[in-house]
Amino acid sequence: MSRPSILPDEKVFLDFKSQCLATDNWLNKYDNNDMQVWVERTPASKGNNVPKVHKIKCKMVIRDVSAAAMYDVLHDGQYRKKWDPTMGDSFDIARLSANADVGYYSWLCPKTIKNRDVVTLRSWQVTDDEYIIVNFSVKHPKYPPTRDLVRAISILTGYYIKSTGPNSCLFIYLSQADPKGSLPKWLVNKASQVLAPRVMKCVHKAGQNYPEWKQHNSPDLKPWLYPEQNTLPMMDPAELSLQRADSLENVDESSKLDVADSEDSS
């Protein structure tokens, strides 16, 4: 009997949208200048003392950039090199379907902490006035963890963008991700609440500058909207498997330190 496809179905997109728009069971941690940060309220732990990484979402009301432009910013890998100061390396690996691919991303951490990387399956859906992107970590046979980077885990990360006018939109980022290594979960949770608004402001600014940049950089090339433009090799989704957070949990329990000059591997 064949296993279910790893590709997200309609239910995944509907559930993600529902989480983005929900307020029940979410605690508001930040509310200022058209931006809010929420953390999911988790039930009291029952006999399990291991703290979990929070599910966090950041909601931003954008009044000067269209939903379509913000969506393009998130997809355009060439442009990301211009606006993402924490990016180490990033590239798409293969197509999985007309609206799904698998890719690699690494990012720079503060000097005392080892840099992170992640391999994710990304899928997207576009309707008349809504744009959704979701991703989660997968194991790719040709891109295993390496000794010089800590392999992080995206349990679920994505964006919900809804048009509210010709040049305005609601922009929501939702993520539950574990940076792994020896970082305490409480520290990860606290840092994410502080960093999320900064990241959102950076993305917003990127959206403001994108139309002019794109006009001079392959303005008609948008394979995320026009699959026929995509030149990535096709890959069978069955070659991928989910990378679950607990499968790397032994890294946290090891005696190796999560520092840049350590011998830690993930």
Contacts in CASP RR format, 6 or more apart in sequence:
PFRMAT RR
TARGET T0000
AUTHOR 0000-0000-0000
METHOD contacts of the structure
MODEL  1
MSRPSILPDEKVFLDFKSQCLATDNWLNKYDNNDMQVWVERTPASKGNNV
PKVHKIKCKMVIRDVSAAAMYDVLHDGQYRKKWDPTMGDSFDIARLSANA
DVGYYSWLCPKTIKNRDVVTLRSWQVTDDEYIIVNFSVKHPKYPPTRDLV
RAISILTGYYIKSTGPNSCLFIYLSQADPKGSLPKWLVNKASQVLAPRVM
KCVHKAGQNYPEWKQHNSPDLKPWLYPEQNTLPMMDPAELSLQRADSLEN
VDESSKLDVADSEDSS
3 238 0 8 1.000
5 237 0 8 1.000
5 238 0 8 1.000
6 121 0 8 1.000
6 138 0 8 1.000
6 237 0 8 1.000
6 238 0 8 1.000
6 240 0 8 1.000
6 241 0 8 1.000
6 242 0 8 1.000
7 96 0 8 1.000
7 97 0 8 1.000
7 100 0 8 1.000
7 121 0 8 1.000
7 123 0 8 1.000
7 237 0 8 1.000
8 100 0 8 1.000
8 123 0 8 1.000
8 134 0 8 1.000
12 123 0 8 1.000
12 134 0 8 1.000
13 125 0 8 1.000
13 132 0 8 1.000
13 134 0 8 1.000
16 132 0 8 1.000
16 134 0 8 1.000
16 156 0 8 1.000
16 158 0 8 1.000
16 160 0 8 1.000
16 174 0 8 1.000
17 130 0 8 1.000
17 132 0 8 1.000
17 160 0 8 1.000
19 55 0 8 1.000
19 57 0 8 1.000
19 174 0 8 1.000
20 57 0 8 1.000
20 59 0 8 1.000
20 160 0 8 1.000
20 172 0 8 1.000
20 174 0 8 1.000
21 160 0 8 1.000
21 172 0 8 1.000
23 38 0 8 1.000
25 40 0 8 1.000
25 41 0 8 1.000
26 38 0 8 1.000
26 39 0 8 1.000
26 40 0 8 1.000
26 41 0 8 1.000
26 57 0 8 1.000
27 38 0 8 1.000
27 39 0 8 1.000
27 40 0 8 1.000
27 41 0 8 1.000
28 36 0 8 1.000
28 37 0 8 1.000
28 38 0 8 1.000
29 37 0 8 1.000
29 38 0 8 1.000
29 39 0 8 1.000
29 193 0 8 1.000
30 36 0 8 1.000
30 37 0 8 1.000
30 193 0 8 1.000
30 196 0 8 1.000
30 197 0 8 1.000
31 37 0 8 1.000
32 197 0 8 1.000
34 60 0 8 1.000
34 61 0 8 1.000
34 62 0 8 1.000
34 63 0 8 1.000
35 58 0 8 1.000
35 59 0 8 1.000
35 60 0 8 1.000
35 61 0 8 1.000
35 197 0 8 1.000
35 200 0 8 1.000
35 201 0 8 1.000
36 58 0 8 1.000
36 59 0 8 1.000
36 60 0 8 1.000
37 56 0 8 1.000
37 57 0 8 1.000
37 58 0 8 1.000
37 59 0 8 1.000
37 193 0 8 1.000
37 196 0 8 1.000
37 197 0 8 1.000
38 56 0 8 1.000
38 57 0 8 1.000
38 58 0 8 1.000
38 59 0 8 1.000
39 54 0 8 1.000
39 55 0 8 1.000
39 56 0 8 1.000
39 189 0 8 1.000
39 193 0 8 1.000
40 54 0 8 1.000
40 55 0 8 1.000
40 56 0 8 1.000
40 57 0 8 1.000
40 176 0 8 1.000
42 52 0 8 1.000
42 54 0 8 1.000
50 185 0 8 1.000
51 184 0 8 1.000
51 185 0 8 1.000
51 186 0 8 1.000
51 189 0 8 1.000
52 185 0 8 1.000
53 155 0 8 1.000
53 176 0 8 1.000
53 177 0 8 1.000
53 178 0 8 1.000
53 185 0 8 1.000
53 188 0 8 1.000
53 189 0 8 1.000
53 192 0 8 1.000
53 245 0 8 1.000
54 176 0 8 1.000
54 189 0 8 1.000
54 192 0 8 1.000
55 156 0 8 1.000
55 174 0 8 1.000
55 175 0 8 1.000
55 176 0 8 1.000
56 174 0 8 1.000
56 175 0 8 1.000
56 176 0 8 1.000
56 189 0 8 1.000
56 192 0 8 1.000
56 193 0 8 1.000
56 196 0 8 1.000
57 172 0 8 1.000
57 173 0 8 1.000
57 174 0 8 1.000
57 175 0 8 1.000
58 172 0 8 1.000
58 173 0 8 1.000
58 174 0 8 1.000
58 196 0 8 1.000
58 197 0 8 1.000
58 199 0 8 1.000
58 200 0 8 1.000
59 170 0 8 1.000
59 171 0 8 1.000
59 172 0 8 1.000
60 170 0 8 1.000
60 171 0 8 1.000
60 172 0 8 1.000
60 173 0 8 1.000
60 200 0 8 1.000
60 204 0 8 1.000
61 164 0 8 1.000
61 168 0 8 1.000
61 170 0 8 1.000
61 171 0 8 1.000
62 70 0 8 1.000
62 168 0 8 1.000
62 169 0 8 1.000
62 170 0 8 1.000
62 171 0 8 1.000
62 204 0 8 1.000
63 167 0 8 1.000
63 168 0 8 1.000
64 167 0 8 1.000
64 168 0 8 1.000
64 208 0 8 1.000
65 167 0 8 1.000
65 168 0 8 1.000
65 169 0 8 1.000
65 204 0 8 1.000
65 207 0 8 1.000
65 208 0 8 1.000
65 210 0 8 1.000
66 163 0 8 1.000
66 165 0 8 1.000
66 166 0 8 1.000
66 167 0 8 1.000
66 168 0 8 1.000
66 169 0 8 1.000
67 129 0 8 1.000
67 130 0 8 1.000
67 131 0 8 1.000
67 161 0 8 1.000
67 162 0 8 1.000
67 163 0 8 1.000
67 164 0 8 1.000
67 169 0 8 1.000
67 171 0 8 1.000
68 131 0 8 1.000
68 163 0 8 1.000
69 207 0 8 1.000
69 210 0 8 1.000
69 211 0 8 1.000
70 131 0 8 1.000
70 161 0 8 1.000
70 169 0 8 1.000
70 171 0 8 1.000
70 203 0 8 1.000
70 207 0 8 1.000
71 126 0 8 1.000
71 131 0 8 1.000
71 133 0 8 1.000
71 159 0 8 1.000
71 161 0 8 1.000
71 224 0 8 1.000
72 210 0 8 1.000
72 214 0 8 1.000
72 222 0 8 1.000
72 224 0 8 1.000
72 225 0 8 1.000
73 79 0 8 1.000
73 80 0 8 1.000
73 83 0 8 1.000
73 203 0 8 1.000
73 206 0 8 1.000
73 207 0 8 1.000
73 210 0 8 1.000
74 133 0 8 1.000
74 159 0 8 1.000
74 203 0 8 1.000
75 124 0 8 1.000
75 133 0 8 1.000
75 222 0 8 1.000
75 224 0 8 1.000
76 210 0 8 1.000
76 214 0 8 1.000
76 222 0 8 1.000
77 90 0 8 1.000
77 92 0 8 1.000
78 217 0 8 1.000
78 218 0 8 1.000
79 206 0 8 1.000
79 210 0 8 1.000
79 213 0 8 1.000
79 214 0 8 1.000
79 217 0 8 1.000
80 87 0 8 1.000
80 90 0 8 1.000
81 87 0 8 1.000
81 90 0 8 1.000
82 206 0 8 1.000
82 213 0 8 1.000
83 202 0 8 1.000
83 203 0 8 1.000
83 205 0 8 1.000
83 206 0 8 1.000
83 209 0 8 1.000
84 202 0 8 1.000
84 206 0 8 1.000
85 202 0 8 1.000
86 107 0 8 1.000
86 108 0 8 1.000
87 105 0 8 1.000
87 106 0 8 1.000
87 107 0 8 1.000
87 108 0 8 1.000
88 106 0 8 1.000
88 107 0 8 1.000
88 108 0 8 1.000
88 115 0 8 1.000
89 104 0 8 1.000
89 105 0 8 1.000
89 106 0 8 1.000
89 117 0 8 1.000
90 104 0 8 1.000
90 105 0 8 1.000
90 106 0 8 1.000
91 103 0 8 1.000
91 104 0 8 1.000
92 101 0 8 1.000
92 102 0 8 1.000
92 103 0 8 1.000
92 232 0 8 1.000
93 101 0 8 1.000
93 102 0 8 1.000
93 103 0 8 1.000
93 104 0 8 1.000
93 119 0 8 1.000
93 140 0 8 1.000
93 142 0 8 1.000
93 143 0 8 1.000
93 232 0 8 1.000
93 235 0 8 1.000
94 101 0 8 1.000
94 102 0 8 1.000
94 103 0 8 1.000
94 232 0 8 1.000
94 233 0 8 1.000
94 234 0 8 1.000
94 235 0 8 1.000
95 101 0 8 1.000
95 230 0 8 1.000
95 232 0 8 1.000
95 233 0 8 1.000
95 234 0 8 1.000
95 235 0 8 1.000
96 102 0 8 1.000
96 121 0 8 1.000
96 123 0 8 1.000
96 234 0 8 1.000
96 235 0 8 1.000
96 237 0 8 1.000
96 240 0 8 1.000
97 123 0 8 1.000
97 237 0 8 1.000
98 227 0 8 1.000
99 123 0 8 1.000
99 124 0 8 1.000
99 125 0 8 1.000
99 227 0 8 1.000
100 121 0 8 1.000
100 122 0 8 1.000
100 123 0 8 1.000
100 124 0 8 1.000
100 237 0 8 1.000
101 121 0 8 1.000
101 122 0 8 1.000
101 232 0 8 1.000
102 119 0 8 1.000
102 120 0 8 1.000
102 121 0 8 1.000
102 122 0 8 1.000
102 138 0 8 1.000
102 140 0 8 1.000
102 235 0 8 1.000
102 240 0 8 1.000
103 119 0 8 1.000
103 120 0 8 1.000
103 121 0 8 1.000
103 122 0 8 1.000
104 117 0 8 1.000
104 118 0 8 1.000
104 119 0 8 1.000
104 143 0 8 1.000
105 117 0 8 1.000
105 118 0 8 1.000
105 120 0 8 1.000
106 115 0 8 1.000
106 116 0 8 1.000
106 117 0 8 1.000
106 118 0 8 1.000
106 149 0 8 1.000
107 115 0 8 1.000
107 116 0 8 1.000
107 117 0 8 1.000
108 115 0 8 1.000
109 115 0 8 1.000
109 116 0 8 1.000
109 260 0 8 1.000
111 260 0 8 1.000
112 259 0 8 1.000
112 260 0 8 1.000
113 183 0 8 1.000
113 258 0 8 1.000
113 259 0 8 1.000
113 260 0 8 1.000
114 148 0 8 1.000
114 149 0 8 1.000
114 150 0 8 1.000
114 181 0 8 1.000
114 258 0 8 1.000
114 259 0 8 1.000
114 260 0 8 1.000
114 262 0 8 1.000
114 264 0 8 1.000
115 148 0 8 1.000
115 149 0 8 1.000
115 150 0 8 1.000
115 260 0 8 1.000
116 149 0 8 1.000
116 150 0 8 1.000
116 151 0 8 1.000
116 152 0 8 1.000
116 179 0 8 1.000
116 180 0 8 1.000
117 145 0 8 1.000
117 146 0 8 1.000
117 149 0 8 1.000
117 150 0 8 1.000
117 151 0 8 1.000
117 152 0 8 1.000
118 137 0 8 1.000
118 151 0 8 1.000
118 152 0 8 1.000
118 153 0 8 1.000
118 154 0 8 1.000
119 137 0 8 1.000
119 138 0 8 1.000
119 139 0 8 1.000
119 140 0 8 1.000
119 143 0 8 1.000
119 151 0 8 1.000
119 243 0 8 1.000
120 135 0 8 1.000
120 136 0 8 1.000
120 137 0 8 1.000
120 138 0 8 1.000
120 154 0 8 1.000
120 157 0 8 1.000
121 135 0 8 1.000
121 136 0 8 1.000
121 137 0 8 1.000
121 138 0 8 1.000
121 237 0 8 1.000
121 240 0 8 1.000
122 133 0 8 1.000
122 134 0 8 1.000
122 135 0 8 1.000
123 133 0 8 1.000
123 134 0 8 1.000
123 135 0 8 1.000
124 131 0 8 1.000
124 132 0 8 1.000
124 133 0 8 1.000
124 134 0 8 1.000
124 224 0 8 1.000
125 131 0 8 1.000
125 132 0 8 1.000
126 132 0 8 1.000
126 225 0 8 1.000
129 162 0 8 1.000
129 163 0 8 1.000
130 160 0 8 1.000
130 161 0 8 1.000
130 162 0 8 1.000
130 163 0 8 1.000
131 159 0 8 1.000
131 160 0 8 1.000
131 161 0 8 1.000
131 162 0 8 1.000
132 158 0 8 1.000
132 159 0 8 1.000
132 160 0 8 1.000
132 161 0 8 1.000
133 158 0 8 1.000
133 159 0 8 1.000
134 156 0 8 1.000
134 157 0 8 1.000
134 158 0 8 1.000
135 154 0 8 1.000
135 156 0 8 1.000
135 157 0 8 1.000
135 158 0 8 1.000
136 154 0 8 1.000
136 155 0 8 1.000
136 156 0 8 1.000
136 157 0 8 1.000
136 242 0 8 1.000
137 152 0 8 1.000
137 153 0 8 1.000
137 154 0 8 1.000
137 155 0 8 1.000
137 242 0 8 1.000
137 243 0 8 1.000
137 244 0 8 1.000
138 240 0 8 1.000
138 241 0 8 1.000
138 242 0 8 1.000
138 243 0 8 1.000
139 240 0 8 1.000
139 241 0 8 1.000
139 242 0 8 1.000
139 243 0 8 1.000
140 239 0 8 1.000
140 240 0 8 1.000
141 239 0 8 1.000
145 151 0 8 1.000
145 248 0 8 1.000
145 265 0 8 1.000
145 266 0 8 1.000
146 265 0 8 1.000
147 263 0 8 1.000
147 264 0 8 1.000
147 265 0 8 1.000
149 266 0 8 1.000
150 179 0 8 1.000
150 180 0 8 1.000
150 181 0 8 1.000
150 251 0 8 1.000
150 258 0 8 1.000
150 264 0 8 1.000
150 266 0 8 1.000
151 180 0 8 1.000
151 243 0 8 1.000
151 248 0 8 1.000
151 266 0 8 1.000
152 177 0 8 1.000
152 178 0 8 1.000
152 179 0 8 1.000
152 180 0 8 1.000
153 177 0 8 1.000
153 178 0 8 1.000
153 180 0 8 1.000
153 243 0 8 1.000
153 244 0 8 1.000
153 245 0 8 1.000
153 248 0 8 1.000
154 175 0 8 1.000
154 176 0 8 1.000
154 177 0 8 1.000
155 176 0 8 1.000
155 177 0 8 1.000
155 178 0 8 1.000
155 245 0 8 1.000
156 174 0 8 1.000
156 175 0 8 1.000
156 176 0 8 1.000
157 174 0 8 1.000
157 175 0 8 1.000
157 176 0 8 1.000
157 177 0 8 1.000
158 173 0 8 1.000
158 174 0 8 1.000
158 175 0 8 1.000
159 171 0 8 1.000
159 172 0 8 1.000
159 173 0 8 1.000
159 174 0 8 1.000
160 170 0 8 1.000
160 171 0 8 1.000
160 172 0 8 1.000
160 174 0 8 1.000
161 169 0 8 1.000
161 170 0 8 1.000
161 171 0 8 1.000
161 172 0 8 1.000
162 169 0 8 1.000
162 170 0 8 1.000
163 169 0 8 1.000
164 170 0 8 1.000
171 200 0 8 1.000
171 203 0 8 1.000
171 204 0 8 1.000
173 196 0 8 1.000
173 199 0 8 1.000
173 200 0 8 1.000
173 203 0 8 1.000
175 192 0 8 1.000
178 188 0 8 1.000
178 245 0 8 1.000
179 188 0 8 1.000
180 245 0 8 1.000
180 248 0 8 1.000
180 251 0 8 1.000
180 252 0 8 1.000
180 266 0 8 1.000
181 251 0 8 1.000
181 252 0 8 1.000
181 258 0 8 1.000
181 264 0 8 1.000
181 266 0 8 1.000
182 251 0 8 1.000
182 252 0 8 1.000
182 254 0 8 1.000
182 256 0 8 1.000
182 257 0 8 1.000
182 258 0 8 1.000
182 264 0 8 1.000
183 258 0 8 1.000
221 229 0 8 1.000
222 229 0 8 1.000
223 229 0 8 1.000
223 230 0 8 1.000
223 231 0 8 1.000
248 266 0 8 1.000
251 264 0 8 1.000
251 266 0 8 1.000
254 264 0 8 1.000
256 262 0 8 1.000
256 263 0 8 1.000
256 264 0 8 1.000
256 265 0 8 1.000
257 264 0 8 1.000
258 264 0 8 1.000
END
